[in-house]
């Protein structure tokens, strides 16, 4: 089941990568002087942007399936491979081969994910271990964090706006993953259990909110500043949720060193690929 969850999570990352590539392509000529909602109306008339939404929906469904097969602390770190997938798609679309630095960053990120998963203890806890108090406290913390990021994003311009809204989008992705994982016990009760679970409606609201944050990040200048926040905040929030609210255990032994090294490698690979992605995207065909 664990291996199946990892494989489905990789497929979800691929679907998200296709969606991101299409939406970034559609947003490339966005008018920076227009309001974000005006930009949405313009983008809604572009087939590439609509195709990107469809691809994200597929990725979302696959992510939900992966979370029924593996713990959130396993699934969300795997999803960071969306970034190298996006880079590869961009290189293929532009007909430009990846250089050594790009492949090195891909290798560092992949190695970091593998090391993180190998050192993570996942045999305890889960959504069924979450208490009502845990859900309330965790949700409150996320709402407060999003409020702060929204204020910072609205006050910022260009790079700062992309940075803060990118982080906000990543936070929402991580929280949505927690909500999806929380639906796991409801699946056993069938459709009625899913429809009566509050997490179902939380996912619907969270999906809209994360979509709006993502669009504002994409419409800001310098997407290079948005990408690390989008990619890294997601697993950080999800893993934190899994280790606290869901009581998933991390072994207190030498594996902690491996976990730390894995996290560092994922972060380093993400930053490296974010830099290279914009360089490649800026080259002519």
Backbone torsions as a table, in degrees:
resi	resn	phi	psi	omega
1	UNK	NA	-39.7	-178.9
2	UNK	-63.9	-45.8	179.2
3	UNK	-62.8	-40.9	178.4
4	UNK	-61.4	-40.7	178.2
5	UNK	-62.4	-40.3	178.6
6	UNK	-64.4	-44.3	-178.8
7	UNK	-64.6	-40.8	178.2
8	UNK	-67.3	-36.3	177.1
9	UNK	-63.8	-38.2	176.4
10	UNK	-63.0	-42.1	177.5
11	UNK	-63.6	-38.1	176.9
12	UNK	-63.3	-40.9	178.1
13	UNK	-62.5	-38.6	178.2
14	UNK	-64.4	-42.4	177.8
15	UNK	-62.6	-42.2	177.8
16	UNK	-65.1	-35.4	179.6
17	UNK	-64.2	-42.8	177.2
18	UNK	-61.1	-44.5	178.8
19	UNK	-62.4	-43.2	-179.9
20	UNK	-64.4	-42.9	-179.4
21	UNK	-62.0	-43.7	-179.7
22	UNK	-66.4	-43.0	-177.3
23	UNK	-71.4	-35.7	176.8
24	UNK	-67.1	-36.5	177.1
25	UNK	-63.0	-43.1	-179.4
26	UNK	-68.8	-29.7	-176.5
27	UNK	-89.3	-0.1	-172.8
28	UNK	-60.1	-36.0	-176.5
29	UNK	-105.0	30.2	179.7
30	UNK	-66.0	139.7	177.9
31	UNK	-79.5	110.8	-176.4
32	UNK	-65.7	-16.0	-179.7
33	UNK	-85.1	-12.9	-178.8
34	UNK	-79.8	151.4	175.0
35	UNK	-69.9	155.4	-173.2
36	UNK	-62.2	-36.5	-179.0
37	UNK	-71.6	-29.4	174.1
38	UNK	-68.5	-36.9	175.8
39	UNK	-62.6	-38.2	178.5
40	UNK	-62.6	-42.8	179.5
41	UNK	-62.4	-37.7	178.0
42	UNK	-68.3	-44.8	-178.0
43	UNK	-65.9	-30.9	-178.2
44	UNK	-63.6	-14.8	178.2
45	UNK	-95.0	5.3	-179.0
46	UNK	-106.2	122.4	-178.0
47	UNK	-57.2	-36.7	-179.0
48	UNK	-62.6	-39.0	-179.8
49	UNK	-67.3	-42.8	178.1
50	UNK	-66.3	-38.0	175.7
51	UNK	-63.5	-35.3	176.7
52	UNK	-63.7	-39.6	177.4
53	UNK	-62.7	-44.0	179.6
54	UNK	-60.3	-42.2	179.5
55	UNK	-65.3	-38.3	177.6
56	UNK	-65.1	-36.7	177.4
57	UNK	-62.2	-43.8	177.4
58	UNK	-60.5	-45.3	178.3
59	UNK	-60.9	-38.1	179.0
60	UNK	-63.8	-44.2	179.2
61	UNK	-63.2	-43.0	178.7
62	UNK	-65.0	-37.2	177.3
63	UNK	-63.0	-43.4	178.2
64	UNK	-60.1	-40.1	177.9
65	UNK	-65.7	-42.5	-179.8
66	UNK	-60.6	-37.0	-178.5
67	UNK	-71.5	-15.2	173.0
68	UNK	-85.1	-14.5	-176.8
69	UNK	-104.1	-23.2	-176.3
70	UNK	-146.0	157.4	179.5
71	UNK	-65.2	157.4	-179.6
72	UNK	-61.9	-32.4	179.8
73	UNK	-69.5	-13.3	175.7
74	UNK	-96.7	-46.0	-172.7
75	UNK	-66.7	-48.8	-172.4
76	UNK	-66.3	-40.9	175.2
77	UNK	-61.2	-32.6	179.0
78	UNK	-64.8	-32.2	-176.3
79	UNK	-66.5	-13.3	178.5
80	UNK	-67.5	-14.3	177.5
81	UNK	-69.9	-2.9	172.1
82	UNK	-56.4	-37.4	-176.7
83	UNK	-64.0	-50.7	176.5
84	UNK	-63.7	-33.1	175.2
85	UNK	-60.3	-43.9	180.0
86	UNK	-62.3	-42.0	179.1
87	UNK	-63.1	-42.9	178.9
88	UNK	-63.0	-42.2	178.4
89	UNK	-63.0	-41.8	178.8
90	UNK	-63.8	-39.3	178.9
91	UNK	-65.5	-40.0	178.7
92	UNK	-66.6	-42.4	-177.9
93	UNK	-65.0	-36.6	-178.1
94	UNK	-90.5	-6.0	179.8
95	UNK	67.5	29.9	-179.9
96	UNK	-115.7	124.2	179.9
97	UNK	-69.2	151.0	176.5
98	UNK	-77.1	138.7	179.0
99	UNK	-86.3	-176.8	-177.5
100	UNK	-63.7	-39.1	-179.0
101	UNK	-63.2	-38.9	179.2
102	UNK	-65.3	-47.2	-179.7
103	UNK	-65.9	-34.2	176.9
104	UNK	-64.0	-44.0	178.6
105	UNK	-63.6	-40.8	176.4
106	UNK	-60.3	-45.3	180.0
107	UNK	-63.6	-41.4	179.0
108	UNK	-62.9	-44.9	179.8
109	UNK	-64.9	-46.0	-179.9
110	UNK	-61.9	-41.8	177.3
111	UNK	-63.6	-38.2	177.8
112	UNK	-63.6	-43.0	177.9
113	UNK	-62.9	-45.3	-179.4
114	UNK	-62.2	-43.9	-179.8
115	UNK	-65.6	-41.4	179.1
116	UNK	-60.6	-47.1	-178.3
117	UNK	-67.1	-36.2	-179.0
118	UNK	-67.9	-30.3	-176.0
119	UNK	-96.4	-2.4	-175.6
120	UNK	-89.2	130.9	175.5
121	UNK	-89.7	122.0	-173.6
122	UNK	-128.9	22.1	-174.2
123	UNK	-92.8	5.3	179.2
124	UNK	-134.3	161.7	177.6
125	UNK	75.1	-170.4	-177.8
126	UNK	139.7	175.1	-179.0
127	UNK	-55.6	-31.8	-179.7
128	UNK	-66.2	-17.6	179.3
129	UNK	-85.8	-9.2	-177.6
130	UNK	-71.7	139.2	177.1
131	UNK	-102.5	164.2	177.4
132	UNK	-59.9	-41.5	178.1
133	UNK	-61.5	-40.2	178.8
134	UNK	-62.8	-43.4	177.8
135	UNK	-62.5	-42.7	-178.3
136	UNK	-64.6	-48.1	-178.6
137	UNK	-64.7	-46.3	-179.1
138	UNK	-61.7	-43.9	179.6
139	UNK	-65.2	-39.3	178.7
140	UNK	-62.2	-43.3	178.9
141	UNK	-61.1	-43.0	179.9
142	UNK	-63.9	-43.4	-179.0
143	UNK	-63.0	-43.8	179.2
144	UNK	-63.7	-43.6	179.1
145	UNK	-61.3	-42.9	178.7
146	UNK	-64.9	-36.9	178.7
147	UNK	-62.8	-43.0	179.1
148	UNK	-64.2	-45.7	-179.5
149	UNK	-64.4	-34.8	178.0
150	UNK	-65.6	-43.6	177.9
151	UNK	-61.7	-45.3	179.4
152	UNK	-63.7	-40.9	-180.0
153	UNK	-64.9	-42.5	-179.5
154	UNK	-68.8	-31.9	-179.9
155	UNK	-78.6	-23.0	-176.5
156	UNK	-84.5	167.2	176.4
157	UNK	-136.8	148.2	175.4
158	UNK	58.6	-118.2	-175.2
159	UNK	-60.8	-44.8	-178.8
160	UNK	-63.5	-39.5	179.5
161	UNK	-64.0	-44.4	178.3
162	UNK	-63.0	-40.2	-179.2
163	UNK	-62.0	-52.8	-174.2
164	UNK	-69.0	-41.7	178.6
165	UNK	-71.1	-30.3	174.4
166	UNK	-63.9	-44.8	177.1
167	UNK	-62.5	-42.0	179.6
168	UNK	-60.8	-42.2	178.3
169	UNK	-62.5	-42.5	178.2
170	UNK	-63.2	-40.3	177.6
171	UNK	-61.1	-43.1	180.0
172	UNK	-66.3	-37.7	176.6
173	UNK	-60.6	-43.8	179.3
174	UNK	-64.6	-40.5	179.3
175	UNK	-68.6	-39.9	176.2
176	UNK	-59.7	-36.9	177.8
177	UNK	-63.7	-39.8	177.7
178	UNK	-63.2	-40.5	178.1
179	UNK	-64.8	-42.9	178.2
180	UNK	-62.3	-43.0	178.1
181	UNK	-63.9	-36.1	178.7
182	UNK	-65.0	-20.3	177.3
183	UNK	-77.6	-12.8	-177.5
184	UNK	-49.2	-53.2	179.1
185	UNK	-61.4	-26.7	-178.4
186	UNK	-73.2	-25.1	-179.0
187	UNK	-61.0	-32.0	-178.3
188	UNK	-64.2	-24.9	-179.4
189	UNK	-90.2	3.5	177.4
190	UNK	81.7	-164.3	-177.0
191	UNK	-60.0	-38.5	179.9
192	UNK	-62.1	-40.5	178.7
193	UNK	-64.5	-39.4	179.7
194	UNK	-67.3	-42.2	-177.1
195	UNK	-70.4	-24.1	-179.8
196	UNK	-95.4	-4.6	178.9
197	UNK	-82.2	131.3	-177.7
198	UNK	-66.2	-26.3	-179.6
199	UNK	-62.3	-29.1	178.7
200	UNK	-58.5	-45.2	-178.0
201	UNK	-78.5	-27.3	172.7
202	UNK	-64.5	-39.2	178.1
203	UNK	-64.5	-41.4	179.8
204	UNK	-62.0	-46.0	178.9
205	UNK	-67.4	-44.2	-179.1
206	UNK	-62.8	-35.2	178.1
207	UNK	-63.6	-41.2	178.9
208	UNK	-67.2	-44.1	-178.2
209	UNK	-63.7	-45.0	179.9
210	UNK	-64.2	-36.5	177.2
211	UNK	-61.3	-44.3	-179.0
212	UNK	-66.8	-40.4	177.3
213	UNK	-63.0	-43.7	-179.4
214	UNK	-60.9	-44.1	-178.8
215	UNK	-63.6	-38.8	178.7
216	UNK	-68.5	-34.4	176.4
217	UNK	-67.9	-41.8	-178.3
218	UNK	-68.2	-31.3	-177.8
219	UNK	-83.3	-9.9	177.4
220	UNK	-77.1	165.8	176.5
221	UNK	-72.3	163.7	170.2
222	UNK	52.2	70.9	-179.7
223	UNK	-60.1	-19.1	177.9
224	UNK	-57.7	-28.5	179.5
225	UNK	-80.6	-23.7	-178.9
226	UNK	-82.4	-34.9	-170.6
227	UNK	-61.2	-46.2	179.8
228	UNK	-59.3	-40.5	179.4
229	UNK	-64.6	-43.8	179.3
230	UNK	-61.3	-43.4	-174.5
231	UNK	-77.1	-41.1	-171.6
232	UNK	-89.5	-35.6	-178.4
233	UNK	-63.8	-33.3	-179.9
234	UNK	-55.7	-61.9	-178.4
235	UNK	-68.1	-30.9	179.5
236	UNK	-62.3	-47.4	179.3
237	UNK	-65.2	-45.2	-177.1
238	UNK	-64.9	-45.0	179.9
239	UNK	-65.9	-41.0	176.9
240	UNK	-59.8	-41.8	178.2
241	UNK	-63.5	-43.7	-179.4
242	UNK	-63.4	-38.6	-177.3
243	UNK	-78.4	-21.7	-178.2
244	UNK	-104.0	-69.2	-175.5
245	UNK	-67.9	-40.4	-178.0
246	UNK	-90.3	-3.9	175.7
247	UNK	57.1	33.3	174.4
248	UNK	-76.1	135.2	-166.6
249	UNK	-94.2	142.8	169.0
250	UNK	-111.9	125.1	-179.4
251	UNK	-65.7	130.4	179.3
252	UNK	-89.7	82.0	178.3
253	UNK	-154.4	-158.6	-177.3
254	UNK	-62.6	-18.4	179.3
255	UNK	-65.7	-19.2	176.0
256	UNK	-61.0	-34.5	177.7
257	UNK	-64.3	-42.9	178.1
258	UNK	-63.4	-40.0	177.7
259	UNK	-61.5	-45.9	179.3
260	UNK	-62.4	-42.5	179.3
261	UNK	-64.9	-38.4	178.4
262	UNK	-63.4	-44.1	178.6
263	UNK	-62.4	-43.3	179.5
264	UNK	-62.1	-42.6	-179.8
265	UNK	-65.5	-39.8	177.9
266	UNK	-62.3	-44.9	179.9
267	UNK	-64.0	-43.7	-179.5
268	UNK	-63.9	-43.6	178.5
269	UNK	-64.4	-37.5	179.2
270	UNK	-63.7	-47.3	179.8
271	UNK	-63.4	-43.9	179.2
272	UNK	-60.7	-43.7	-179.8
273	UNK	-71.4	-31.9	177.2
274	UNK	-63.8	-42.2	177.3
275	UNK	-62.7	-47.6	-176.1
276	UNK	-70.5	-31.4	-178.4
277	UNK	-60.9	-45.1	-179.4
278	UNK	-70.7	-31.8	176.2
279	UNK	-63.5	-45.5	-179.6
280	UNK	-68.0	-41.8	-178.2
281	UNK	-65.0	-23.0	-177.7
282	UNK	-86.7	-7.6	-179.7
283	UNK	-78.1	148.3	177.2
284	UNK	-74.0	160.4	176.3
285	UNK	-64.8	NA	NA
